[in-house]
Amino acid sequence: MELKNDCFLRALMRQPVDRTPVWIMRQAGRYLPEYLKTRAEAGSFMNLCQNPELACEVTLQPLRRFKLDAAIIFSDILTIPDAMGLKLYFVTGEGPKFEHPIRTAEAIRKLPSPDVNDSLRYVMDAISTTRREIGGQVPLIGFSGSPWTLATYMIEGGSSKTFPNAKKLLYQEPELAHELLGKLAGTVTDYLNAQIESGAQAVQIFDTWGGALSAGAYREFSLRYMAQIVAGLKRENEGRRVPVILFSKGCNTQLEALADSGCDALGVDWTITLKEARKRVGDRVALQGNLDPAILLAGKDVIRHEVEETLNSFGPGNGHVFNLGHGITPDVNPDHLSALISAVREFSPGFHS
Amino acid sequence: MELKNDCFLRALMRQPVDRTPVWIMRQAGRYLPEYLKTRAEAGSFMNLCQNPELACEVTLQPLRRFKLDAAIIFSDILTIPDAMGLKLYFVTGEGPKFEHPIRTAEAIRKLPSPDVNDSLRYVMDAISTTRREIGGQVPLIGFSGSPWTLATYMIEGGSSKTFPNAKKLLYQEPELAHELLGKLAGTVTDYLNAQIESGAQAVQIFDTWGGALSAGAYREFSLRYMAQIVAGLKRENEGRRVPVILFSKGCNTQLEALADSGCDALGVDWTITLKEARKRVGDRVALQGNLDPAILLAGKDVIRHEVEETLNSFGPGNGHVFNLGHGITPDVNPDHLSALISAVREFSPGFHS
């Protein structure tokens, strides 16, 4: 099936496009009534992830409403630790939890390296099902959590504000931390390669908690392993380059180092202007972002204005994928997202003449 | 009473010192058994804040244990909204809450501008009591939350991850937001001036949630009001300069703009190296920070090593106050803080020869 709209992939490779492509992190999510309906039918979040037909359905839902330039497979960043036996579950209002967090050297050493084509088969099936159903309309993105971000949940057993146990491991037992992160990097590499082989046309690594680390620890314990994954990825499939996006939230002081990791593009949060970010990374990578998701809570005029400001901040030229600086929140009115996408389509051609 | 140790004040003004001064954000806090005892005697956190003798006692407790170069008055960043009638209270495990959050234009317009020498008299009394008791041993720091940070709690009614209501106000009704922030800036200015007149020898503004804002919104809604406060402060008292420290957590991409605000020093969190931060601010301001508080959970050898790295990162020369990059956490063993302070005293003279 020929790809009808490749402007997202072209922008990631900093090739010319007619307008700035747009997709939205967590675009298949709780702000959509049709998502909530399918989610209720599935019974639980994990059932939804693990059922390829339902995962495909929710992946496609936002494409039916909005003129998006990419789809992202519906899944969770924590599928790998679940496949390693930690048993992921969700408590409403508290986020993800693991039944069996790992805290001891023994637990880390015993951690299995799962065969991703077996234990995470459901993700590959969701990707191939979705590729078939999407009919070449837009490219499909695959993704994973970063080793450090996975490790924080695995060690803390859930979300955390200060990551005391995970950080204690890094600082007190760095060799053991490296053993865990190395194991995770190997599995993430296998996982993303399997996603690419199943049909993912670009992949993104979410390093949600990179910003919790000091500058030095970030390079040693997070960036290093993301660079290792990038180096191990299959970068060509179906006769096309498969671009890799790294998104380390809260790590804007590390943009130069991230740009040297071998990836194609960087996700950028809203605490830095795209102008400044672009100045710092030069022409090494494309940039994806970076509207504050809270803008979608304001009125449509405000949204239009802020979209224009964001496009202006990046400025003319290639290498910008429009997105939020983090996931869309459940309290957003879907019509407001329509306004955002219309504004990107209206204003962005002027930056690509 | 003559000040016996002025190295903290000298470092804030980038004057020569024999060693790098050190104090710790939240040094009078739950990690200290003697604090927990006094806190229990007080009955509630607010009782402790509002009783000048008890507030003085907990302010002095860390000085009895550790060779600190400054004391910080025991209080809370949210005393101003409480004095405005929002009624502050604390729920264990959930942080601060307000009984009467403000959500409407009417509520914002009706918000009183309190006479700080009346409704916040207890803070001034705690400062003058502590100055008397401290006997010139080290300088005493006064503080306030920043207007933006106060506004987030006042609007959300407590802590928040994404600040939906506060941000909606900024984006949807910027004039109303400016009215609120302007009112808060006026009261913070009065409040800090009253603290200085009561004996605070340096003041710090905590902008805990500055990092939640986009680069543009940060300048318009947070930095602007902090600069306005700095311009309105009494900078000379008892024949000495009263230095002002701004600490915007998560705003390291804004260091240059912060350095131009008129303050004497910037608090720096651990997501940027002091070397990089110093390069960016040049000789405009001193820097305070920036060890990850989680380092104190590791062993003493690790702590010593990280202290040395932090001192190395700033490098030789004037203008460094050693601190953590955020408050010390309740799970820290006080002996580990001793190890940190000893290491600063042991290693830092080498940077001031």
Contacts between the chains, C-beta under 8 A, distances in Angstrom:
chain1	res1	chain2	res2	distance
A	162	B	293	7.2
A	162	B	294	6.5
A	162	B	329	6.1
A	163	B	294	6.8
A	164	B	294	6.1
A	164	B	297	5.7
A	164	B	329	7.0
A	164	B	331	6.0
A	167	B	292	7.1
A	167	B	294	3.7
A	167	B	297	6.7
A	168	B	294	6.9
A	168	B	297	4.6
A	168	B	298	6.1
A	171	B	294	6.9
A	171	B	295	5.9
A	171	B	297	7.3
A	171	B	298	3.9
A	171	B	302	5.2
A	171	B	306	7.5
A	172	B	297	7.7
A	172	B	298	4.5
A	172	B	299	5.9
A	172	B	302	6.2
A	211	B	250	7.7
A	211	B	271	6.1
A	213	B	270	7.9
A	213	B	271	7.4
A	213	B	292	7.6
A	214	B	270	4.0
A	214	B	271	6.7
A	214	B	292	4.8
A	214	B	325	7.8
A	215	B	270	7.2
A	215	B	271	6.1
A	215	B	272	5.6
A	215	B	273	4.7
A	215	B	276	7.2
A	216	B	273	7.0
A	216	B	309	7.2
A	217	B	292	7.3
A	218	B	271	7.5
A	250	B	211	7.7
A	250	B	250	6.7
A	250	B	271	6.7
A	251	B	271	7.1
A	252	B	252	7.4
A	252	B	253	5.1
A	253	B	252	5.1
A	253	B	253	7.0
A	253	B	271	5.8
A	253	B	272	4.4
A	253	B	276	6.8
A	270	B	213	7.9
A	270	B	214	4.0
A	270	B	215	7.2
A	271	B	211	6.1
A	271	B	213	7.4
A	271	B	214	6.8
A	271	B	215	6.1
A	271	B	218	7.5
A	271	B	250	6.7
A	271	B	251	7.1
A	271	B	253	5.8
A	272	B	215	5.6
A	272	B	253	4.4
A	273	B	215	4.7
A	273	B	216	7.0
A	276	B	215	7.2
A	276	B	253	6.8
A	292	B	167	7.1
A	292	B	213	7.6
A	292	B	214	4.8
A	292	B	217	7.3
A	293	B	162	7.2
A	294	B	162	6.5
A	294	B	163	6.9
A	294	B	164	6.2
A	294	B	167	3.7
A	294	B	168	6.9
A	294	B	171	6.9
A	295	B	171	5.9
A	297	B	164	5.7
A	297	B	167	6.7
A	297	B	168	4.6
A	297	B	171	7.3
A	297	B	172	7.7
A	298	B	168	6.1
A	298	B	171	3.9
A	298	B	172	4.5
A	299	B	172	5.9
A	302	B	171	5.1
A	302	B	172	6.2
A	306	B	171	7.5
A	309	B	216	7.2
A	325	B	214	7.8
A	329	B	162	6.0
A	329	B	164	7.1
A	331	B	164	6.0
